[in-house]
Amino acid sequence: MDKIILRKKWEDADLTDDYIFSKVMIDHDICLEVLRRILPQLEIKGIEFPNAQQEISFAPDAHSIRFDIYTTDENNNHYDIEMQVARADNLAKRIRYYQTASTMESYNKGEPYDNVDDSYVIFFCNFDPFGFNRQQYILKKQITGMTDKVIDDGETDILFDIRSKRHDVSPKMQNFLDMIAQRNVESTDELVVKLKKRMKYVKHNRKWRAEYMRLSLYEMDQKRHEEEIKKKAEELRKQESELKKQTAEIKKQTTEIKKRDAEIKRQSIKLKKKAENITKIAEEVEKTEQQIKESINTEREKGIKNLINSLQHLNIDSVTIAKEIQTQYRLTDTEIKKYLKD
């Protein structure tokens, strides 16, 4: 199934495919003419044979970089030509890294900076790279507040939106952009003729087709692997998010439990104080009742004794006194005898 897909991909591939683009652009005459159309002011006489997919690494642990097309001219100006189909949010920083790599190739050890070669990084984008609705962007360093002043440091970045139909470039350059975008092109343009012929040659090259399919298969495997990693990473993020939610919920519940425990403890302390107060009041009530009871008994005894004394003073007999005491105070016979005895 993958082979059928890859074969169809090869048949449909055009100049926006970076592999096809690089195989077309390694043609010396085509690359030279394209550079002449991009930079007519340089009047380029000749270039070294273009290198495709040239890799440069600054250090063993540094991020390596691979140029689609890399070459130099007779004045030792350096050119990196890239095909960029997918939109990249970090395009400006990527261009800076490409420019750094190209510039490093321009430095020769021991020579003064004045002898450093100029470096050009050129991007053909299948989108508007900066969103300002321009067909061509030329980037140079400028001083803030002095837009008419350009700092000539030998570095130039040039980007094209191949989809744009603004025709802000020269007719010959427009023909090349139209050819990349598969629009109608002047068949009398020599570059267009060469490009069409080169495209046929590339498409009929069995070695390149096999290499393209191997690379595409590798890219497909890489893409599947990246998608699996992305899927697992997304699942992991979801699990982490769910774990965070659960942790937050547990923390919330723990906080609520602590609040309830604190409230229960506070209520327990209040209840304990109330119980202590009730016990204290009960003790005071009991003490008061005992005092009242003792006072009543004392007064009762005093009343009984006073009554007996009064009746005896009136020479009332003991039997009558006993009956009177029993009537008023409801005493038992034993109690009456005790009081009469006393």
Secondary structure as the mmCIF struct_conf table of DSSP 4:
data_model
#
loop_
_struct_conf.conf_type_id
_struct_conf.id
_struct_conf.beg_label_comp_id
_struct_conf.beg_label_asym_id
_struct_conf.beg_label_seq_id
_struct_conf.end_label_comp_id
_struct_conf.end_label_asym_id
_struct_conf.end_label_seq_id
HELX_RH_AL_P HELX_RH_AL_P1 ASP A 2 ASP A 12
TURN_TY1_P TURN_TY1_P1 LEU A 15 THR A 16
BEND BEND1 ASP A 17 ASP A 17
HELX_RH_AL_P HELX_RH_AL_P2 ASP A 18 MET A 25
TURN_TY1_P TURN_TY1_P2 ILE A 26 ILE A 26
BEND BEND2 ASP A 27 ASP A 27
HELX_RH_AL_P HELX_RH_AL_P3 HIS A 28 ILE A 38
HELX_RH_3T_P HELX_RH_3T_P1 PRO A 40 LEU A 42
STRN STRN1 ILE A 47 ILE A 47
HELX_LH_PP_P HELX_LH_PP_P1 GLU A 48 PRO A 50
STRN STRN2 ASN A 51 ILE A 56
BEND BEND3 PHE A 58 ALA A 59
TURN_TY1_P TURN_TY1_P3 PRO A 60 ASP A 61
BEND BEND4 ALA A 62 ALA A 62
HELX_LH_PP_P HELX_LH_PP_P2 HIS A 63 SER A 64
STRN STRN3 ILE A 65 THR A 72
STRN STRN4 ASP A 73 ASP A 73
TURN_TY1_P TURN_TY1_P4 GLU A 74 ASN A 75
STRN STRN5 HIS A 78 GLN A 84
BEND BEND5 ALA A 86 ALA A 86
TURN_TY1_P TURN_TY1_P5 ASP A 89 ASN A 90
HELX_RH_AL_P HELX_RH_AL_P4 LEU A 91 SER A 106
TURN_TY1_P TURN_TY1_P6 LYS A 109 GLY A 110
HELX_RH_3T_P HELX_RH_3T_P2 TYR A 113 ASN A 115
HELX_LH_PP_P HELX_LH_PP_P3 VAL A 116 ASP A 118
STRN STRN6 SER A 119 CYS A 125
BEND BEND6 ASN A 126 PHE A 127
BEND BEND7 PRO A 129 PHE A 132
BEND BEND8 GLN A 135 GLN A 135
STRN STRN7 GLN A 136 LEU A 139
STRN STRN8 LYS A 141 ILE A 143
TURN_TY1_P TURN_TY1_P7 THR A 144 GLY A 145
STRN STRN9 MET A 146 ILE A 151
BEND BEND9 GLY A 154 GLY A 154
STRN STRN10 GLU A 155 ASP A 161
TURN_TY1_P TURN_TY1_P8 ILE A 162 ARG A 163
BEND BEND10 VAL A 169 VAL A 169
HELX_RH_AL_P HELX_RH_AL_P5 PRO A 171 ILE A 180
TURN_TY1_P TURN_TY1_P9 ALA A 181 GLN A 182
TURN_TY1_P TURN_TY1_P10 SER A 187 THR A 188
HELX_RH_AL_P HELX_RH_AL_P6 GLU A 190 LYS A 203
TURN_TY1_P TURN_TY1_P11 HIS A 204 HIS A 204
HELX_RH_AL_P HELX_RH_AL_P7 ARG A 206 HIS A 313
TURN_TY1_P TURN_TY1_P12 LEU A 314 ASN A 315
HELX_RH_AL_P HELX_RH_AL_P8 SER A 318 TYR A 329
HELX_RH_AL_P HELX_RH_AL_P9 ASP A 333 LYS A 341
#
